Amino acid sequence: MSLLRLRGLRKRFGATLALDGVDLEVASGEVHALIGENGAGKSTLLNILSGIHRADSGEMSLADAPYAPAGPAEARSRGVAHVHQELALCPHLPVAENIFLGVEPARRGWLRRDLLFDRAVALLAEFGRSEIDPRRRTGDLSLPDRQVVEICRALACDARVILMDEPTSSLQRANVERLFRLINQLRERGIAIVYISHFLEEVREIADRYTVLRDGRSVDGGELRAVRDEQLIEQMVGRAIDGVVDRERRPSSDVVLDVRDLAAPPRLHQAGFELHRGEILGIAGLIGSGRTELIRAIFGLTPSTGRIVMRGNGIGYLSEDRKGEGLALQMSVADNVTITGFSRCAHAGWIDRARQLAQSESIMQRLRIKAPSARAAVHRLSGGNQQKVALGRLLHQDPDVLLLDEPARGVDVGSKSDVYREIGKLAAEGKAILVVSSYLPELFSICDRLAVMTRGRLSAARPISEWTPVSVMEAAIGAPERAA
């Protein structure tokens, strides 16, 4: 019997038709995967279910009762909780207050802080993250830790339906496994979970059934065990996905970036490497190992010591936090794409709007960015298309060295192929590329060489053929003698 049922759901934002007839049924105790390309309507659908948006037409029911929440508070009171892809937390509040925001324990109108922190401690322990201090300011946490807080917040409201939009996008495998154990516990309690992920192996590991969205419509669905990945991908993107990176590339011997004894305490203790023209060098390691600090120190965002020698024309940086650092969300696609290279589309010190739009539209076409036009505000795009806009800024900037931190975070299978292929093209054009990623298949598919960060220290870079996923993980947890 279905706990949640949707029929013919439609939603339009101005000229953009986000949903054009979505049908969905989710039973109690079921993990239902919502699969589709960026811009297919997945996040819009979850936003309607959680009361952020109202559907233009269609029907929704929850436990056989009509369901049309007027806002997020009503959705939570009806037992529907939402774990957002772009975290919806109050950075100035403590962790505990974020977890129980709206459902704070109180007596006679007074907040019970003792119960608040005790319950937060219990929830964090249930997730296996007791080391997160519930009294700590949320904005001071790392991105993965903030994602844990967001998940705990959903668990705190005693939900019957939990909507999870890319909940593992910033989690290491150990935390993914903890999350999956929690999901299985929730499933046993009869809680329904609608789960969005671009990792098909992850979907198969945790979900029971699936629905595919394409261009705002539900086009396929059923039991996951009855369908192959190739079928899912073709339903998602309307085309087969081929190989992504030309392995026939031959990086030059020219060293474009030479890093020696780089340190940025307390996370980064020692790192050194050479990056060659036409090379893709990958940096693996556990979250918190110092990978992001390394890339930020090279770009000058973190105070550091050591020696960095650059032999090329500029460095471009792609942040892992596109919402907080990577994009100006209220500005247009065109402004975001050209913001680090206005001189390329200017005349006599003034931006030539026609030239700016033409350059931006060329990059939109090159990266297959789905947006109504280059004039569209970036905050109206899906998360994956926002990520492509951030990458498009680097294409327009045209530096010789690209520092990419989680370049395909929150990007669907088809768009990942586009991103990886573009990275390969840039290397073939002679760009030197440093890639930090938590996703090992990504590193093994695109990199020429790989180094591993362990507790703030970077291993020697070796050809990708000399690594295996097992040896990378052994090095990451501090067993370099076995990894070697």
C-alpha positions as CSV (number, residue, x, y, z in Angstrom):
1,M,0.0,0.0,0.0
2,S,1.3,3.4,-1.0
3,L,2.1,5.9,1.8
4,L,2.9,8.7,-0.7
5,R,1.1,9.1,-4.0
6,L,1.5,11.7,-6.8
7,R,-0.5,12.0,-10.0
8,G,0.1,14.4,-12.9
9,L,2.2,16.9,-11.0
10,R,3.1,20.1,-13.0
11,K,5.2,23.1,-12.1
12,R,6.3,26.1,-14.2
13,F,8.8,28.9,-13.3
14,G,8.1,31.7,-15.8
15,A,9.0,30.3,-19.2
16,T,10.6,27.2,-17.7
17,L,8.4,24.1,-17.4
18,A,10.1,22.3,-14.5
19,L,7.6,19.4,-14.1
20,D,5.3,18.3,-16.9
21,G,3.4,15.4,-15.5
22,V,5.1,13.4,-12.7
23,D,3.5,10.2,-11.3
24,L,5.1,8.6,-8.2
25,E,4.2,6.0,-5.5
26,V,6.2,5.2,-2.5
27,A,5.3,2.6,0.1
28,S,6.0,2.5,3.8
29,G,9.4,1.0,4.5
30,E,10.6,1.6,0.9
31,V,13.7,3.4,-0.3
32,H,12.6,4.8,-3.7
33,A,15.3,6.2,-6.0
34,L,14.5,9.3,-8.1
35,I,16.9,9.2,-11.0
36,G,17.5,11.7,-13.8
37,E,19.8,14.3,-15.4
38,N,20.4,17.7,-13.8
39,G,17.5,19.8,-14.7
40,A,15.1,16.8,-15.1
41,G,13.0,18.2,-12.2
42,K,14.1,16.0,-9.3
43,S,14.9,18.8,-6.8
44,T,11.8,20.7,-7.8
45,L,9.7,17.7,-7.0
46,L,11.3,17.3,-3.6
47,N,10.8,21.1,-3.0
48,I,7.1,20.7,-3.7
49,L,6.8,17.7,-1.4
50,S,8.5,19.6,1.4
51,G,6.4,22.7,1.0
52,I,9.0,25.0,-0.5
53,H,7.0,25.3,-3.7
54,R,3.4,24.8,-4.6
55,A,2.5,22.6,-7.6
56,D,0.5,24.3,-10.4
57,S,-1.6,21.2,-10.9
58,G,-1.8,17.5,-10.1
59,E,-2.7,15.6,-6.9
60,M,-0.7,14.5,-3.9
61,S,-1.8,12.2,-1.0
62,L,-0.1,11.1,2.2
63,A,-1.4,8.1,4.0
64,D,-4.6,8.3,1.8
65,A,-5.2,11.9,2.9
66,P,-4.9,14.9,0.6
67,Y,-1.5,16.5,0.9
68,A,-0.6,20.1,-0.2
69,P,1.6,21.7,2.4
70,A,1.5,25.5,2.5
71,G,5.1,25.7,3.7
72,P,8.0,23.6,5.1
73,A,6.7,23.9,8.7
74,E,3.4,22.2,7.7
75,A,5.3,19.5,5.7
76,R,7.4,18.7,8.8
77,S,4.3,18.7,11.0
78,R,2.7,16.1,8.6
79,G,5.9,14.0,8.8
80,V,7.8,14.9,5.7
81,A,11.5,15.9,6.2
82,H,13.9,17.2,3.5
83,V,17.7,16.7,3.4
84,H,18.7,19.3,0.9
85,Q,21.6,19.0,-1.7
86,E,22.6,22.6,-0.9
87,L,22.5,22.6,2.8
88,A,19.7,24.6,4.4
89,L,21.3,25.4,7.8
90,C,21.6,28.5,9.9
91,P,25.4,28.9,10.1
92,H,25.3,31.3,13.2
93,L,23.4,28.8,15.4
94,P,24.9,25.9,17.3
95,V,24.7,22.4,15.9
96,A,22.0,21.3,18.4
97,E,19.7,24.3,17.6
98,N,20.0,23.5,13.8
99,I,19.1,19.9,14.4
100,F,16.0,20.7,16.4
101,L,15.0,23.9,14.7
102,G,11.2,24.2,14.8
103,V,10.9,21.1,17.1
104,E,12.9,22.4,20.1
105,P,12.1,20.7,23.5
106,A,10.4,23.3,25.7
107,R,8.5,23.6,29.0
108,R,5.9,26.5,29.5
109,G,7.4,28.3,26.5
110,W,11.0,28.1,27.7
111,L,13.6,26.3,25.8
112,R,15.0,23.2,27.6
113,R,18.7,23.5,26.6
114,D,19.7,20.5,28.6
115,L,17.3,18.3,26.7
116,L,18.3,20.0,23.4
117,F,22.0,19.1,23.8
118,D,21.3,15.6,25.2
119,R,19.1,14.7,22.3
120,A,21.6,16.2,19.8
121,V,24.4,14.1,21.3
122,A,22.2,11.0,21.0
123,L,21.4,11.6,17.4
124,L,25.0,12.4,16.4
125,A,26.0,9.2,18.2
126,E,23.4,7.2,16.3
127,F,25.0,8.5,13.1
128,G,28.5,7.5,14.4
129,R,29.7,11.1,14.7
130,S,30.0,11.7,18.4
131,E,33.0,13.9,17.9
132,I,30.8,16.7,16.5
133,D,30.2,19.1,19.4
134,P,26.5,20.0,19.5
135,R,27.4,23.4,21.1
136,R,29.7,24.3,18.2
137,R,28.7,27.0,15.7
138,T,27.5,25.2,12.6
139,G,29.2,27.6,10.2
140,D,32.6,26.6,11.6
141,L,32.1,22.9,10.6
142,S,33.5,21.4,7.5
143,L,31.1,20.8,4.6
144,P,30.8,17.0,5.3
145,D,30.1,17.7,9.0
146,R,27.4,20.2,8.0
147,Q,25.9,17.5,5.8
148,V,25.7,15.2,8.8
149,V,23.9,17.9,10.8
150,E,21.4,18.3,7.9
151,I,20.7,14.5,8.0
152,C,20.3,14.5,11.8
153,R,17.8,17.4,11.5
154,A,15.6,15.2,9.2
155,L,15.7,12.4,11.8
156,A,14.9,14.7,14.6
157,C,11.3,15.5,13.5
158,D,10.0,11.9,13.7
159,A,9.3,11.8,10.0
160,R,7.2,9.3,8.1
161,V,8.7,10.3,4.8
162,I,12.3,11.5,4.4
163,L,13.4,13.2,1.2
164,M,17.2,12.9,0.5
165,D,18.7,15.0,-2.2
166,E,22.3,13.8,-2.8
167,P,22.9,13.1,0.9
168,T,26.3,11.5,0.3
169,S,27.8,14.1,-2.1
170,S,30.3,15.3,0.6
171,L,30.6,12.1,2.6
172,Q,33.5,9.6,2.7
173,R,32.8,5.9,2.2
174,A,32.8,5.2,6.0
175,N,30.1,7.9,6.6
176,V,28.2,6.6,3.5
177,E,28.1,3.2,5.1
178,R,26.9,4.7,8.4
179,L,24.1,6.6,6.6
180,F,23.1,3.4,4.8
181,R,22.9,1.5,8.1
182,L,20.7,4.3,9.4
183,I,18.5,4.2,6.3
184,N,18.0,0.4,6.8
185,Q,17.0,1.1,10.4
186,L,14.5,3.7,9.2
187,R,13.2,1.2,6.6
188,E,12.6,-1.3,9.3
189,R,10.5,1.3,11.2
190,G,8.3,1.7,8.2
191,I,9.6,5.1,7.2
192,A,9.5,5.8,3.4
193,I,12.6,7.4,1.8
194,V,12.8,9.2,-1.6
195,Y,16.4,9.1,-2.5
196,I,18.2,11.2,-5.2
197,S,21.7,10.2,-6.2
198,H,23.8,10.4,-9.3
199,F,25.9,7.3,-8.2
200,L,24.1,4.3,-9.7
201,E,26.1,1.8,-7.7
202,E,25.0,3.7,-4.5
203,V,21.4,3.6,-5.7
204,R,21.5,-0.1,-6.3
205,E,23.1,-0.7,-2.8
206,I,20.3,1.1,-0.9
207,A,17.1,1.5,-3.0
208,D,14.3,-1.0,-3.7
209,R,12.5,0.7,-6.6
210,Y,13.1,3.6,-8.9
211,T,11.5,6.3,-11.0
212,V,13.3,8.0,-13.9
213,L,12.6,11.7,-14.6
214,R,13.5,13.2,-18.0
215,D,12.5,16.8,-19.0
216,G,10.1,17.1,-16.1
217,R,8.2,13.8,-16.8
218,S,8.3,10.4,-15.2
219,V,9.4,8.1,-18.1
220,D,10.2,4.8,-16.5
221,G,10.1,3.0,-13.1
222,G,10.1,-0.4,-11.4
223,E,12.2,-2.8,-9.5
224,L,15.9,-1.9,-9.6
225,R,17.1,-5.5,-9.7
226,A,15.1,-5.9,-13.0
227,V,17.0,-3.2,-15.0
228,R,20.6,-2.8,-16.1
229,D,22.6,0.4,-15.7
230,E,22.8,0.9,-19.4
231,Q,19.0,1.0,-19.6
232,L,18.7,3.5,-16.8
233,I,21.3,5.8,-18.4
234,E,19.5,5.7,-21.7
235,Q,16.2,6.5,-20.1
236,M,17.8,9.4,-18.2
237,V,19.7,11.1,-21.0
238,G,18.0,9.7,-24.1
239,R,21.4,8.5,-25.5
240,A,24.1,6.0,-24.7
241,I,27.2,7.2,-22.8
242,D,30.6,6.4,-24.4
243,G,34.1,6.6,-23.0
244,V,35.1,9.9,-21.5
245,V,38.9,10.5,-21.6
246,D,41.3,9.9,-24.5
247,R,44.0,7.7,-22.9
248,E,46.3,8.3,-25.9
249,R,47.2,11.8,-24.5
250,R,50.9,12.2,-23.8
251,P,51.6,14.8,-21.1
252,S,54.6,17.0,-21.8
253,S,57.8,17.0,-19.8
254,D,57.4,20.7,-19.2
255,V,56.8,21.5,-15.5
256,V,54.2,24.2,-15.2
257,L,53.7,24.1,-11.4
258,D,56.4,23.1,-9.0
259,V,55.4,22.7,-5.3
260,R,58.0,22.1,-2.6
261,D,57.5,21.6,1.2
262,L,54.1,23.3,1.2
263,A,52.5,23.5,4.7
264,A,49.3,25.2,6.0
265,P,48.8,24.0,9.6
266,P,46.9,22.5,11.2
267,R,45.6,20.3,8.4
268,L,48.4,20.5,5.8
269,H,51.9,19.5,7.1
270,Q,53.9,18.6,4.0
271,A,53.2,18.4,0.3
272,G,55.4,18.5,-2.9
273,F,54.9,17.6,-6.5
274,E,55.5,18.6,-10.1
275,L,52.6,19.2,-12.5
276,H,53.3,18.9,-16.2
277,R,51.7,20.6,-19.2
278,G,49.0,18.4,-20.6
279,E,48.8,16.3,-17.4
280,I,45.9,15.4,-15.1
281,L,47.2,14.8,-11.6
282,G,44.7,13.4,-9.1
283,I,44.8,13.9,-5.3
284,A,43.0,11.2,-3.3
285,G,42.6,10.9,0.5
286,L,40.0,11.0,3.2
287,I,38.0,14.1,4.0
288,G,39.9,16.1,6.5
289,S,43.3,14.7,5.3
290,G,44.4,18.1,4.0
291,R,43.5,17.8,0.3
292,T,41.4,20.9,0.1
293,E,43.9,22.9,2.2
294,L,46.6,21.9,-0.3
295,I,44.7,23.2,-3.3
296,R,43.6,26.4,-1.4
297,A,47.2,27.1,-0.3
298,I,48.4,26.8,-3.9
299,F,45.7,29.4,-5.0
300,G,46.7,31.7,-2.1
301,L,43.4,31.4,-0.1
302,T,45.2,29.8,2.9
303,P,48.3,31.2,4.5
304,S,51.2,28.8,3.9
305,T,54.9,28.2,3.9
306,G,57.0,26.4,1.3
307,R,57.9,27.1,-2.3
308,I,55.5,27.3,-5.3
309,V,56.9,28.1,-8.7
310,M,54.5,28.8,-11.5
311,R,55.6,28.7,-15.2
312,G,52.5,29.5,-17.1
313,N,49.7,32.0,-17.7
314,G,47.5,32.1,-14.6
315,I,45.8,29.6,-12.2
316,G,42.1,28.9,-12.1
317,Y,40.4,27.4,-9.0
318,L,37.1,25.5,-8.8
319,S,35.9,25.3,-5.1
320,E,34.1,22.3,-3.7
321,D,31.6,24.7,-2.2
322,R,29.9,26.2,-5.2
323,K,27.1,27.8,-3.2
324,G,29.3,29.5,-0.6
325,E,32.3,30.4,-2.8
326,G,32.1,29.2,-6.4
327,L,29.2,31.2,-7.7
328,A,27.4,34.5,-7.4
329,L,23.9,32.9,-7.2
330,Q,21.8,36.0,-7.8
331,M,23.8,37.0,-10.9
332,S,23.2,35.7,-14.4
333,V,24.9,32.8,-16.1
334,A,26.7,35.3,-18.3
335,D,28.0,37.3,-15.4
336,N,29.2,34.2,-13.6
337,V,31.0,32.7,-16.6
338,T,32.8,36.0,-17.4
339,I,33.4,37.3,-13.9
340,T,37.1,36.5,-13.9
341,G,37.7,37.6,-17.4
342,F,35.6,40.7,-18.1
343,S,38.4,42.1,-20.2
344,R,37.7,39.4,-22.8
345,C,34.2,40.8,-23.4
346,A,34.9,44.5,-22.8
347,H,35.6,47.5,-25.1
348,A,37.2,50.7,-23.8
349,G,36.7,49.6,-20.2
350,W,33.0,48.8,-20.7
351,I,31.4,45.4,-20.8
352,D,30.1,44.7,-24.3
353,R,26.9,42.8,-23.4
354,A,26.5,41.3,-26.9
355,R,30.0,39.9,-26.8
356,Q,29.5,38.7,-23.2
357,L,26.3,36.8,-24.1
358,A,27.9,35.3,-27.2
359,Q,30.9,34.1,-25.3
360,S,28.7,32.7,-22.5
361,E,26.3,31.0,-24.9
362,S,29.3,29.3,-26.6
363,I,30.4,27.9,-23.3
364,M,26.8,26.8,-22.4
365,Q,26.7,24.9,-25.6
366,R,30.2,23.4,-25.0
367,L,29.2,22.1,-21.5
368,R,25.6,21.4,-22.3
369,I,24.4,23.7,-19.6
370,K,20.6,23.6,-19.3
371,A,19.2,27.2,-18.7
372,P,16.6,29.3,-20.4
373,S,19.3,31.7,-21.6
374,A,22.6,33.2,-20.5
375,R,20.6,35.9,-18.8
376,A,19.0,33.5,-16.4
377,A,19.9,33.8,-12.7
378,V,22.2,31.0,-11.6
379,H,20.2,30.3,-8.4
380,R,17.3,29.1,-10.7
381,L,19.4,26.3,-12.2
382,S,19.8,22.8,-10.9
383,G,22.8,22.0,-8.7
384,G,24.6,20.1,-11.5
385,N,24.1,22.9,-14.0
386,Q,25.4,25.4,-11.4
387,Q,28.5,23.2,-11.2
388,K,28.9,23.4,-15.0
389,V,28.6,27.2,-14.8
390,A,31.4,27.3,-12.3
391,L,33.5,25.1,-14.6
392,G,32.5,27.3,-17.5
393,R,34.1,30.3,-15.7
394,L,37.5,28.6,-15.9
395,L,37.0,27.8,-19.6
396,H,36.4,31.5,-20.2
397,Q,39.3,32.6,-17.9
398,D,41.6,30.2,-19.9
399,P,44.4,29.7,-17.3
400,D,47.3,27.3,-17.9
401,V,46.8,25.6,-14.5
402,L,43.4,24.4,-13.3
403,L,42.9,23.4,-9.6
404,L,39.6,21.4,-9.5
405,D,38.2,20.5,-6.1
406,E,35.4,17.8,-6.5
407,P,34.7,18.9,-10.1
408,A,31.7,16.6,-10.6
409,R,30.0,17.0,-7.3
410,G,26.2,16.7,-7.6
411,V,26.5,16.1,-11.4
412,D,24.4,13.4,-13.0
413,V,25.8,10.4,-15.0
414,G,25.4,12.1,-18.5
415,S,26.8,15.4,-17.3
416,K,29.7,13.7,-15.5
417,S,30.7,12.3,-18.9
418,D,30.5,15.8,-20.3
419,V,32.7,17.2,-17.5
420,Y,35.3,14.4,-17.7
421,R,35.5,14.7,-21.5
422,E,36.0,18.5,-21.1
423,I,38.8,17.9,-18.6
424,G,40.4,15.5,-21.0
425,K,40.1,18.1,-23.8
426,L,41.7,20.8,-21.7
427,A,44.6,18.5,-20.9
428,A,45.0,17.6,-24.6
429,E,45.2,21.4,-25.3
430,G,48.2,21.6,-22.9
431,K,46.5,22.7,-19.7
432,A,48.0,21.3,-16.5
433,I,45.2,20.0,-14.2
434,L,45.1,19.1,-10.5
435,V,42.0,17.2,-9.4
436,V,40.9,16.6,-5.8
437,S,38.1,14.0,-5.6
438,S,36.5,11.7,-3.0
439,Y,35.2,9.4,-5.8
440,L,37.9,6.9,-6.8
441,P,36.2,5.8,-10.1
442,E,36.5,9.5,-11.1
443,L,40.2,9.6,-10.4
444,F,40.9,6.3,-12.1
445,S,39.0,7.3,-15.2
446,I,40.6,10.7,-15.9
447,C,44.0,10.9,-14.2
448,D,47.5,10.3,-15.6
449,R,49.1,10.2,-12.2
450,L,47.8,10.0,-8.6
451,A,49.1,11.0,-5.2
452,V,47.4,10.3,-1.8
453,M,47.0,12.7,1.1
454,T,47.3,11.1,4.6
455,R,47.0,13.1,7.8
456,G,48.3,16.2,6.0
457,R,51.2,14.6,4.1
458,L,51.2,13.9,0.4
459,S,52.6,10.7,-1.0
460,A,54.8,10.6,-4.1
461,A,52.8,10.8,-7.3
462,R,52.8,7.6,-9.4
463,P,51.3,6.7,-12.8
464,I,47.6,5.7,-12.4
465,S,48.4,2.2,-13.7
466,E,50.5,1.6,-10.5
467,W,47.5,2.2,-8.2
468,T,44.5,0.1,-7.4
469,P,41.4,1.2,-5.3
470,V,42.7,-1.0,-2.5
471,S,46.2,0.5,-2.5
472,V,44.8,4.0,-2.6
473,M,42.6,3.3,0.5
474,E,45.6,1.6,2.3
475,A,47.7,4.7,1.6
476,A,44.8,7.0,2.7
477,I,44.5,5.3,6.1
478,G,48.2,5.3,6.7
479,A,49.5,2.0,5.4
480,P,51.9,3.3,2.6
481,E,54.3,0.4,2.9
482,R,51.5,-2.0,1.8
483,A,50.2,0.4,-0.8
484,A,53.6,0.6,-2.3
